[in-house]
Amino acid sequence: MKQLLTFVKKEFLHVLRDKRTLMVLFGMPIVQILLFGFALSTEVKDTKLAILDQDKTQTSMELISKIDANQYFDIDKNLKSINEAEDAFKGGKIKMILVIPAQFSQDMNSGKKTQLQLICDGTDINLANQIYNFISNIILDFYGQQTLHANSGVQPEIRMLYNPQLKGAPNFVPGVMAFILLIICVLMTAIAIVREKETGTMEILLVSPMKPYIIILAKAIPYFILSILILISILILSVSVLDLPIQGSLFLLFGISIIFIITNLLIGIVISIVTDSQQTAMLISLIGTMLPTLMLSGFMFPVENMPIPLQVVGNIIPAKWYYEIVKNIMIKGTGLEVVWKHLLVLLGMMTVLFIIAVKKFKIRLE
């Protein structure tokens, strides 16, 4: 333990001496959380819908069939009551619920004004707006109208669940958390260990009385602690600056974040073991982890719209599962009963990476 603490102290001093690295570590998350929270927006689309048909007439069935036949939507559930709405959203697949009111067919045929209610998942405001626009067009086409006027027979009414103020932060904060922690853990850890190889000090450390795993732990622990501090800073900025309260369990969010951080540290260690230069480690980190995280994790683009091979690749990215966990806990206020499958996937990835790191490191020592 004393040897471990000595090496941890040495690594901390090395990090603290590098002012540019510290500026990147702490300046980048602050800039990105503010930039993504206030300025950046994208348009995405999804297909999973649920229907609550309180009318149950031929007219309502024709409208449902028209929606289901559209290539952008897939009716995943038929609800029996409005009380099932929130449970449907917590599952993570449903992005919108269409509520067809009772007497809908009768009011339409008699020329009375009636409304269709659209309840959208407001954690992704761009996706919700996209869904609303598509559904409105389908309804317009269904009634043979070009625009919706105040005196129209049917008008869709939208409600944003979890985000009634229509903010962009609920979508981007979880993604920024996953991306920043990935950068700190994977890139910085891989480069820190490979740097020792390039300077020739790794061989000196390996022939010392120190156990190899102590050397690896000493390299990883400072970035683990820095990642925890950065996680805390992101959460503080989210609550205080972006006005995005944590709806679920803070303890559960921290616990799963620690597992995600350890998983990323192991990725960085594996990269450092199989590479011999900082340039190679950086290239593998950028192409193998950061780019797939941005493109395939669901942060920038919805996974459901991607080709099946890309969806399969996305499922082996730890950030995809962490992103969904953060959205469920932080924004929707769900608990372990909803995210336990995602947690098991992260634990499985962490275990596999640990086994690979241990075996690869032993091979290199032989």
C-alpha positions as CSV (number, residue, x, y, z in Angstrom):
1,M,0.0,0.0,0.0
2,K,2.8,2.4,0.8
3,Q,4.4,1.7,-2.5
4,L,1.1,2.3,-4.3
5,L,0.6,5.7,-2.5
6,T,4.1,6.7,-3.4
7,F,3.6,6.1,-7.1
8,V,0.2,7.8,-6.9
9,K,1.8,10.9,-5.4
10,K,4.5,10.8,-8.1
11,E,1.9,10.7,-10.8
12,F,-0.2,13.4,-9.3
13,L,2.9,15.7,-9.1
14,H,3.6,14.9,-12.8
15,V,0.0,15.9,-13.7
16,L,0.0,19.1,-11.6
17,R,3.2,20.3,-13.1
18,D,1.7,20.2,-16.6
19,K,-0.4,23.4,-16.6
20,R,-1.6,22.9,-20.2
21,T,-3.0,19.4,-19.4
22,L,-4.8,20.7,-16.3
23,M,-6.3,23.5,-18.4
24,V,-7.6,21.0,-20.9
25,L,-8.9,18.6,-18.2
26,F,-10.9,21.3,-16.4
27,G,-11.4,23.9,-19.1
28,M,-12.8,21.5,-21.7
29,P,-15.7,20.1,-19.8
30,I,-16.8,23.6,-18.6
31,V,-16.7,25.0,-22.2
32,Q,-18.4,22.0,-23.7
33,I,-21.2,21.7,-21.1
34,L,-22.1,25.4,-21.6
35,L,-21.7,25.1,-25.4
36,F,-23.8,22.0,-25.8
37,G,-26.3,23.1,-23.2
38,F,-27.1,26.5,-24.7
39,A,-26.1,26.6,-28.3
40,L,-25.9,23.2,-30.1
41,S,-29.1,21.5,-31.4
42,T,-29.7,18.8,-34.0
43,E,-32.7,17.3,-35.7
44,V,-33.4,13.6,-35.2
45,K,-36.3,11.2,-35.6
46,D,-37.6,8.1,-34.0
47,T,-40.2,5.5,-34.8
48,K,-41.5,4.0,-31.5
49,L,-45.0,5.2,-30.6
50,A,-47.8,4.1,-28.3
51,I,-51.5,4.7,-28.9
52,L,-54.3,5.3,-26.4
53,D,-57.5,5.0,-28.4
54,Q,-60.4,6.1,-26.3
55,D,-62.8,6.3,-29.3
56,K,-62.3,2.8,-30.8
57,T,-64.3,3.5,-34.0
58,Q,-63.6,2.8,-37.6
59,T,-62.4,6.4,-38.1
60,S,-59.8,6.1,-35.2
61,M,-58.6,2.8,-36.5
62,E,-58.1,4.2,-40.0
63,L,-56.0,7.0,-38.5
64,I,-53.9,4.5,-36.5
65,S,-53.4,2.4,-39.6
66,K,-52.2,5.4,-41.6
67,I,-49.7,6.2,-38.9
68,D,-48.5,2.6,-38.6
69,A,-48.1,2.4,-42.4
70,N,-45.8,5.4,-42.4
71,Q,-42.1,4.5,-42.7
72,Y,-41.0,6.8,-39.9
73,F,-43.2,5.3,-37.2
74,D,-43.9,1.9,-35.6
75,I,-46.7,1.5,-33.1
76,D,-45.1,-0.4,-30.2
77,K,-47.8,-0.4,-27.7
78,N,-51.6,0.0,-27.4
79,L,-52.4,1.5,-24.0
80,K,-55.5,0.9,-22.0
81,S,-55.5,4.1,-19.8
82,I,-53.6,7.3,-19.5
83,N,-52.1,6.0,-16.2
84,E,-49.9,3.7,-18.3
85,A,-48.3,6.7,-20.2
86,E,-45.4,7.4,-17.8
87,D,-44.5,3.7,-17.4
88,A,-44.4,3.4,-21.2
89,F,-41.9,6.3,-21.4
90,K,-39.7,4.9,-18.6
91,G,-39.0,1.8,-20.6
92,G,-36.9,4.0,-22.9
93,K,-38.3,2.9,-26.3
94,I,-41.5,4.9,-26.6
95,K,-40.9,8.5,-27.8
96,M,-44.5,9.6,-28.2
97,I,-48.1,8.7,-27.2
98,L,-51.0,9.6,-29.4
99,V,-54.2,10.0,-27.3
100,I,-57.4,9.8,-29.4
101,P,-60.3,11.2,-27.2
102,A,-63.7,9.6,-26.8
103,Q,-66.4,10.9,-29.2
104,F,-63.5,11.7,-31.7
105,S,-65.3,10.2,-34.7
106,Q,-68.7,11.6,-33.7
107,D,-67.3,15.1,-33.3
108,M,-65.4,15.0,-36.5
109,N,-68.4,13.8,-38.5
110,S,-70.6,16.4,-37.0
111,G,-68.2,19.2,-37.7
112,K,-67.4,19.9,-34.1
113,K,-63.8,20.9,-33.1
114,T,-61.8,18.1,-31.5
115,Q,-58.2,17.6,-30.5
116,L,-55.7,14.8,-30.6
117,Q,-53.2,14.9,-27.8
118,L,-49.5,14.1,-28.5
119,I,-47.4,13.3,-25.4
120,C,-43.8,13.4,-26.3
121,D,-40.6,12.5,-24.4
122,G,-39.2,16.0,-23.8
123,T,-35.7,14.8,-22.8
124,D,-34.8,15.2,-26.5
125,I,-36.6,18.4,-27.6
126,N,-35.3,18.2,-31.2
127,L,-36.6,14.6,-31.6
128,A,-39.9,15.6,-30.0
129,N,-40.4,18.5,-32.4
130,Q,-39.5,16.3,-35.3
131,I,-42.1,13.7,-34.3
132,Y,-44.7,16.4,-33.8
133,N,-44.1,17.8,-37.3
134,F,-44.4,14.3,-38.9
135,I,-47.5,13.4,-37.0
136,S,-49.1,16.7,-37.9
137,N,-48.4,16.1,-41.6
138,I,-50.0,12.7,-41.4
139,I,-53.1,14.1,-39.7
140,L,-53.3,16.8,-42.3
141,D,-53.0,14.2,-45.1
142,F,-55.6,12.1,-43.3
143,Y,-58.1,14.9,-43.4
144,G,-57.2,16.2,-46.8
145,Q,-56.1,19.6,-45.5
146,Q,-53.0,21.6,-46.4
147,T,-52.8,23.7,-43.1
148,L,-54.3,23.7,-39.7
149,H,-56.6,26.7,-39.1
150,A,-58.1,27.8,-35.8
151,N,-61.5,26.5,-37.0
152,S,-60.3,23.2,-38.3
153,G,-62.2,20.1,-37.2
154,V,-59.1,18.4,-35.7
155,Q,-55.9,19.9,-34.2
156,P,-53.1,18.1,-32.5
157,E,-52.1,19.3,-29.0
158,I,-48.5,18.6,-27.9
159,R,-47.3,18.0,-24.4
160,M,-43.6,17.6,-23.6
161,L,-43.1,15.1,-20.8
162,Y,-40.0,15.7,-18.5
163,N,-39.2,18.9,-20.3
164,P,-42.2,21.3,-20.4
165,Q,-39.9,24.4,-20.8
166,L,-38.5,22.9,-24.1
167,K,-34.9,23.1,-23.1
168,G,-32.0,21.5,-24.9
169,A,-30.0,20.7,-21.8
170,P,-31.8,17.4,-21.0
171,N,-30.5,15.9,-24.2
172,F,-27.0,17.2,-24.3
173,V,-25.9,17.1,-20.6
174,P,-25.9,13.2,-20.4
175,G,-24.1,13.0,-23.7
176,V,-21.4,15.5,-22.7
177,M,-20.9,13.6,-19.4
178,A,-20.3,10.4,-21.3
179,F,-18.0,12.0,-23.8
180,I,-15.9,14.0,-21.4
181,L,-15.4,11.0,-19.0
182,L,-14.4,9.0,-22.1
183,I,-11.7,11.5,-23.1
184,I,-10.2,11.8,-19.7
185,C,-10.1,8.1,-18.9
186,V,-9.2,6.6,-22.3
187,L,-7.0,9.2,-24.0
188,M,-5.2,10.6,-21.0
189,T,-4.6,7.1,-19.4
190,A,-3.3,5.6,-22.6
191,I,-0.9,8.4,-23.4
192,A,0.4,8.6,-19.8
193,I,1.4,4.9,-19.8
194,V,2.8,5.0,-23.4
195,R,4.8,8.1,-22.5
196,E,6.8,5.9,-20.0
197,K,7.6,3.5,-22.8
198,E,8.8,6.2,-25.1
199,T,11.1,7.8,-22.5
200,G,12.4,4.4,-21.5
201,T,11.3,4.7,-17.8
202,M,8.7,1.9,-18.1
203,E,11.5,-0.7,-18.4
204,I,13.1,0.7,-15.3
205,L,9.8,0.6,-13.4
206,L,9.1,-3.0,-14.5
207,V,12.5,-4.3,-13.3
208,S,12.0,-2.5,-9.9
209,P,10.6,-4.4,-6.9
210,M,7.2,-2.9,-7.7
211,K,4.5,-5.3,-8.9
212,P,3.3,-4.5,-12.4
213,Y,-0.3,-4.0,-11.3
214,I,0.9,-1.4,-8.8
215,I,2.5,0.6,-11.6
216,I,-0.7,0.4,-13.7
217,L,-2.9,1.4,-10.7
218,A,-0.6,4.3,-9.9
219,K,-1.0,5.5,-13.5
220,A,-4.8,5.1,-13.5
221,I,-5.8,6.4,-10.0
222,P,-5.0,10.1,-10.6
223,Y,-7.2,10.1,-13.7
224,F,-9.9,8.2,-11.8
225,I,-9.9,11.0,-9.1
226,L,-9.8,13.7,-11.8
227,S,-12.8,12.1,-13.5
228,I,-14.8,12.1,-10.3
229,L,-14.0,15.8,-9.8
230,I,-15.0,16.6,-13.4
231,L,-18.2,14.6,-12.9
232,I,-19.0,16.7,-9.9
233,S,-18.3,19.9,-11.7
234,I,-20.6,18.9,-14.6
235,L,-23.4,18.1,-12.2
236,I,-23.0,21.4,-10.4
237,L,-23.0,23.3,-13.7
238,S,-26.1,21.4,-14.8
239,V,-28.0,22.2,-11.7
240,S,-26.9,25.7,-11.1
241,V,-26.3,27.2,-14.5
242,L,-28.5,25.1,-16.8
243,D,-31.3,24.7,-14.2
244,L,-31.4,20.9,-14.8
245,P,-32.1,19.2,-11.5
246,I,-31.2,15.6,-10.9
247,Q,-34.6,13.8,-10.7
248,G,-33.4,10.4,-9.6
249,S,-31.0,9.0,-7.1
250,L,-27.7,10.9,-6.9
251,F,-26.1,7.9,-5.1
252,L,-27.2,5.5,-8.0
253,L,-25.9,8.0,-10.6
254,F,-22.5,8.3,-8.9
255,G,-22.2,4.5,-8.4
256,I,-22.9,3.8,-12.1
257,S,-20.6,6.7,-13.1
258,I,-17.8,5.1,-11.2
259,I,-18.3,1.8,-13.0
260,F,-18.3,3.7,-16.4
261,I,-15.1,5.5,-15.4
262,I,-13.4,2.3,-14.4
263,T,-14.5,0.7,-17.7
264,N,-13.0,3.6,-19.7
265,L,-9.8,3.5,-17.7
266,L,-9.4,-0.2,-18.6
267,I,-9.9,0.7,-22.3
268,G,-7.1,3.2,-21.9
269,I,-4.9,0.6,-20.2
270,V,-5.5,-2.0,-23.0
271,I,-4.7,0.6,-25.7
272,S,-1.5,1.5,-23.8
273,I,-0.5,-2.2,-23.6
274,V,-0.8,-2.8,-27.3
275,T,0.8,0.4,-28.5
276,D,4.4,1.7,-28.3
277,S,4.0,5.4,-29.2
278,Q,1.8,8.3,-28.0
279,Q,0.7,9.1,-31.6
280,T,-0.5,5.5,-32.1
281,A,-2.3,5.5,-28.7
282,M,-4.0,8.8,-29.6
283,L,-5.0,7.6,-33.0
284,I,-6.5,4.4,-31.7
285,S,-8.3,6.4,-28.9
286,L,-9.8,8.9,-31.4
287,I,-10.8,6.4,-34.1
288,G,-11.7,3.4,-31.8
289,T,-13.5,5.1,-29.0
290,M,-14.2,8.8,-29.4
291,L,-15.6,8.9,-32.9
292,P,-17.9,5.8,-32.4
293,T,-19.1,7.4,-29.1
294,L,-20.1,10.6,-30.9
295,M,-21.7,8.8,-33.9
296,L,-23.1,5.6,-32.6
297,S,-24.0,6.1,-28.9
298,G,-27.3,7.9,-29.5
299,F,-25.9,11.2,-28.3
300,M,-25.8,13.0,-31.7
301,F,-27.9,10.6,-33.8
302,P,-30.7,8.2,-32.8
303,V,-29.5,4.6,-32.8
304,E,-32.8,3.3,-34.0
305,N,-32.4,4.9,-37.4
306,M,-29.0,3.4,-38.1
307,P,-28.4,0.2,-40.2
308,I,-28.4,-3.0,-38.2
309,P,-24.6,-3.5,-38.4
310,L,-24.0,0.0,-37.0
311,Q,-26.6,-0.7,-34.2
312,V,-24.6,-3.9,-33.4
313,V,-21.4,-1.9,-33.2
314,G,-23.2,0.8,-31.1
315,N,-24.1,-1.9,-28.5
316,I,-20.5,-2.6,-27.7
317,I,-19.8,1.0,-26.9
318,P,-19.9,1.6,-23.1
319,A,-21.0,5.2,-23.6
320,K,-24.2,4.2,-25.3
321,W,-25.4,2.3,-22.2
322,Y,-24.1,5.0,-19.8
323,Y,-25.9,7.7,-21.9
324,E,-29.2,5.9,-21.6
325,I,-28.6,5.4,-17.8
326,V,-27.9,9.0,-17.2
327,K,-31.0,10.1,-19.2
328,N,-33.2,7.7,-17.2
329,I,-31.9,8.6,-13.7
330,M,-31.1,12.3,-14.1
331,I,-33.9,13.4,-16.4
332,K,-36.7,10.9,-16.0
333,G,-36.1,10.1,-12.3
334,T,-36.2,6.3,-12.8
335,G,-34.3,3.8,-10.5
336,L,-32.5,0.6,-10.7
337,E,-35.6,-1.3,-11.8
338,V,-35.3,0.4,-15.2
339,V,-31.5,0.6,-15.7
340,W,-30.4,-2.7,-14.3
341,K,-30.0,-4.3,-17.7
342,H,-27.8,-1.4,-18.8
343,L,-25.8,-1.7,-15.6
344,L,-25.2,-5.4,-16.2
345,V,-23.9,-4.7,-19.7
346,L,-21.4,-2.1,-18.2
347,L,-20.3,-4.6,-15.5
348,G,-19.8,-7.3,-18.2
349,M,-17.7,-4.9,-20.3
350,M,-15.6,-3.9,-17.3
351,T,-15.0,-7.5,-16.4
352,V,-14.0,-8.5,-20.0
353,L,-11.7,-5.5,-20.3
354,F,-10.1,-6.3,-16.9
355,I,-9.4,-9.9,-18.0
356,I,-7.9,-8.7,-21.4
357,A,-5.7,-6.1,-19.6
358,V,-4.3,-8.6,-17.1
359,K,-3.6,-11.3,-19.8
360,K,-2.1,-8.9,-22.3
361,F,0.1,-7.3,-19.6
362,K,1.4,-10.7,-18.5
363,I,2.2,-11.6,-22.0
364,R,4.3,-8.5,-22.5
365,L,6.3,-9.2,-19.4
366,E,7.3,-12.6,-20.5
